[in-house]
Amino acid sequence: MTPNPLEELTLAQLRARTSSKWRVHPDDVLPLWVAEMDVLLAPTVAEALRRAIDIGDTGYALGTGLAEAIAEFASLRWQWHDLEVSRTALVPDVMQGAVEMLRLVTDRGDAVVVNPPVYAPFYAFVSHDGRRVINAPLGADGRLDLDSLAEAFSRARAYLLCNPHNPTGSVHTREELTAVAALARRFGVRVVSDEIHAPLMLSGSRFVPYLTVPGSEDAFALTSASKAWNLAGIKTALAIAGPEAAGDLARMPEEVSHGPSHLGVIAHAEAFRTGGDWLDALLRGLDENRALLGELLAEHLPAVKYQGPQATYLAWLDCRDLGFDDAAPTGLAVVSDVSGPAQWFLEHARVALSSGHVFGPGGAGHVRLNFATTPAILTEAVSRMGRAVQRSG
Ligand SMILES: Cc1ncc(COP(=O)(O)O)c(C=O)c1O
């Protein structure tokens, strides 16, 4: 059996990294914030990249290899059997892909709906491109709220869905997504479904691709291997159009597809094609860390509320009972901005977490903790946080 990818690196090895997770904060801080994983590459992906470097295969990307690999993966894992390669396009990454899909179906000044608390760059990318953001907050149960969606849809042209949802890790059900599609049709709202976390289903969960629910035929989905195989630095992504959106996708300017890197296409395609065993081993490790985090919080930080995520390696922690002041929620903050509990834990426990306020309304008083790390680092981080709270009391 493939060994647990989350137990292969030491802290000293990780500190040699130069990516943002490891370099934003000084060396005495344990970084559990941005969505990078503390793993080595899946061996087949590393080998494909090495092979490309060895033969100097570093030119421009071409072809449908990534789309074919994703279609096969989607059919095997998600029973999505009609992902049509002819209705796909390479895009530079998932967020640029989201911007490009929204450009196809909205004009400057139009409104796009999002569900806060939500991945902070949804705000920045949508507004940067001259679209307005309308909030349809998740319900108190952390799930999509159809009433708030209907109200927001009545004023909007498009909807940027996070499927599964970052930061809560909720996996939308077929019933929920079917209801969303019916609402979107009723209001003529075009849906763009960000499915970057889809391969990261933890035990007990089943991913439902948005384009497989009835009523979604005029929607778009975006996916990549960036999160599940830790390839954020080797960029590419795939945009997929439903049958009624194919004409729109065909209008995407050709130069957008010049953005992805050839090495990105090689690595992402290899991940979807041959990275399944490694992914399964990772998911077993993440399941263990999800449980370990629950035990650690119960022992060291019983005032923090934690509902284990159904997917992703992100835990959304409700720290409001700790009573730390927080900035007003804003979705336009820089993702490394800290306030409230995240600021407090950074200063007093030397643990870096994502600050809840950057995820928009509903985020204040929360932190997002990335548990895609070694059990040893996770244990040390939560123990430090617990000791800091005890000292302060
Ligand atoms: C929901 C979501 N979408 C998009 C991204 C970023 O993807 P990319 O680097 O491909 O733009 C992330 C990164 O964490 C994410 O969580």
The ligand as an ORCA input file, in Angstrom:
! r2SCAN-3c Opt
* xyz 0 1
  C     -12.073     27.208     -4.003
  C     -10.764     27.551     -4.621
  N     -10.705     27.985     -5.888
  C      -9.548     28.314     -6.486
  C      -8.351     28.215     -5.804
  C      -7.087     28.645     -6.483
  O      -6.887     27.899     -7.628
  P      -5.863     28.352     -8.739
  O      -4.526     28.481     -8.072
  O      -5.924     27.259     -9.764
  O      -6.383     29.660     -9.259
  C      -8.342     27.746     -4.482
  C      -7.081     27.644     -3.735
  O      -7.023     27.317     -2.587
  C      -9.578     27.408     -3.881
  O      -9.633     26.961     -2.611
*
